[in-house]
Each structure stands twice: as C-alpha cells, then as structure tokens.
C-alpha cells in the first residue's frame, strides 16, 4: 500500500478506506481496555494524526508498548470518523511496523518546554518540535511564494556564483577562499603570492549576487537570484548570521520608483501567500510566540506603503518626542530604533525611505542631480525596521568610475562591471531582501538563528 502524508489524511473524506501513514511518535497513551492511543506526525502539517492501536495486534506487547516519543513507525489501518474533539478523523490500526525506537532516558525532546538556546545545541533534532516544524513550513512557503511571484512576472531565475573576487558592498567583511597552505603560504616580496592560489588571485565567498544579476538583466531584461550569501562580521546579535539567504531581483529599463513598486508588491504577495498556505502554523506563532502576529500580517497583506525622502525621515526623527540611543542628524545612517519609530509611531504603516546621502551608501547607486544623495531606498516594516535595501543602479560609465575611485575600490576588479556601461548601458534598478529576516518577521521568532535550519555564527559551525 502506498503511504499518504498526514496532511492529506487529516482532510480526507475516504472514511472506511484503508490508509498507510508513517512518521515519528509524539505521544503514546495506554488504555485499561487493552489498546493504545498514538499521536503520529510526519512533518507535513502542524497537527498530528491520532491512531488507535488494538492490543490484539501480534506485535503489540513486544513492540508497540516499547514505542515512546521520537520513535519512528509506519501504520496501516482504516480511516474512521473521530469522536474526539478537535479532530475529524483517526486511524484504527491493523498493522504497526516499528523502524526505530528512541530511548526515553536519552532522547532530549522528552520535556514539553526546552529553551530555543538549548535547541540550537541539538539543531539536528529541533525540526521535530512544534516550533521548528512550523518555522520550516513557513520558510518553505515563503520560498515557494518568492519563485511563484517572480516567475508569474516573467523574471528569469539566475544562479549567482558563490565564489567571487569583488566585494559588492565594499565593506571588506568577506570569507577568503583559498587552497594555499595557511601555515606556509607562498610569498613574493614578503606578501602572500596569490598568483599560486587556485584562482590565481584573492577570492572570497560572495556577500551578494547583485552584480551578477545586473549582468543578466543587461541582456534578459528582468532576473532574480535566490541563494546563500556570506559575511565575516563578528557579530553575535539576534539579527546577524555569517551565512544567510538573499533574494535579489534586478530589472532593466527601471528607475527607483519602479523598484519601490516591485518591492511593495512582492512583500504584500508574500504575506498573502503565507496566510493562505500556513494558517495552523501562524496560529501557533500568534498564540505562543508573538501575540497579535496574525493581525499584523493580515494588515500588512493589504497595506499601502508610505514613501518619504531621507531628509523627511531625519526631520521627523529630529522632531520626535523621545530620546534615541543613536543621535539623529543629516548624514547618519538610520538605525533600527529610528526605522521602527517611523513605521510604528510617526506613520503607523510600512515606509519606503528614498534618496540617502551618497557617503553612506554603496558605490553602484545612482547619483542624484543634487550631488549629495543617491537613488537608494530602504523598505521599513513595523516591528523590525529595514527588510529591503535597494537602489537604482548607476548606469553612467564616467560617474560609476568616479564612485569606484572615491570609495578606494580596486578599479581593475570591476572592469566587466564598467563594460556593462560601455556597451548598451540602460537605466536599471534592483534590491535585496534578507530571507531570514522575512521568515523571522513572519513567524515572530526573536532570534534569526531560529529561522534557518543550521545557523552559522561566530564559533558555531556544527551539523
């Protein structure tokens, strides 16, 4: 008999029909009447499936009564209507196959409540908990929504390289990729001779797929990347990871306003999709993780986004009847406390801030005519602050070259990027969305390490 996922069994109308399920035991209760109640979950849904196992089964005494939390079993039986509250159906077992037991003295998920911090130490088992199973399903839904959104709008999915010789952000916080012996690297005139390295030059794990996406947008009109990126920032905050996933669309023949429209539409689409696809999981987060989460997501799924300039943002913050940890003045980068104040107090809605000072933004952002600002944008959401950062890209060769030089970047490393401005240059724009932060916002989870399957942080690269 072919196995059926529990999520399909729970909504099935095939009452009286045979069914086969498999999964991991959440609970087992034995009745004085000589049978057992087993709750089984296979990860396909938040809810588990109740199975009634009769004592007449051949292996009831020898195996079923040894099944404890965490044991893996397959069950064949008949689907029946359930007399219990909160469940439509249950299975009356005719056969139980035990694949693997879990010793209750050693299995670490016996307790009902285990701290998220402790669960990070057993990341290989935490998907079996309610919380992390729900996180995984929400993350999956948001990833699917991303591809669905861009594919429906004729974007081409591009796989950006993970190994690069250029620093897209210019911050220098990159992991080096090398085959040289770290204890005795070859040297030339006292310096490491990278000409003898695998790629013949210094190379790194990428911090962004943006520059690669621009290359394809310059030929394919509209593209997006969705992949891992890396940053060697020695930060232990709840918002930072060393390895994280980014979504980066890039659109030719587009300006900053088009870019903001796309970001706004994409974010609303994500919330609408996950509300439709993951109601049980989100209800769990609303009840146990962050009260009011569902109301917030429903509001944002239809909300308009307020658009203001950086200058207007600074003015509103300078007039605020509150004190900030980070001083506010023209030329200062907006911090999370500033972004949240704008979205939660001043405007009470999502905000898109545009036209930032050029000195605090990346070299590739298009310079505005005022000579002071660039056509950059940040999308801010209540409760989290920045969720998207983007810009119209500098398409003028001479201005881009000047920006590279002003930032002190190695001009020779960007020859191909400059070539795009020499051969059929076109106005274009794009943005990046940190996928982990979107999952964190959608679930209400407080630490970004708890919304990625295997977090990579300073001094932590297990599993």
Secondary structure, 3 states (H helix, E strand, C coil): CCCCCHHHHCCCCCCCCEEEEEEEEEEEEEECCCEEEEEEECCCCCCCEEEEEECCCCCCCCCHHHCCCCCEEEEEEEEEECCCCCCCEEEEEEEEEEEECCCCCCCCCCCCCCCHHHHHCCCCCHHHCHHHHHHHHHHHHHHHHHHHHHHHCCCEECCCCCEECCCCCCCCCCCEECCCCCCCCCEECCEECHHHCCCCCCEEECCCCHHHHHHHHHHHCEEEEEEEEECCCCCCCCCCCCEEEEEEEEEECCCHHHHHHHHHHHHHHHHHHHHHHCHHHHHHHHHHCCCCHHHHHHHHCCCCCEEEEHHHHHHHHHCCCCCCCCCCCCCCCCCHHHHHHHHHHHCCCCEEEEEEEHHHCCCCECECCCCCEEEEEEEEECCCEEEEEEEEECCCHHHHHHHHHHCCCCHHHHHHHHHHHHCCCCCEEEEEEEHHHHHHHHHCCCCHHHCCCCCCECCECCC
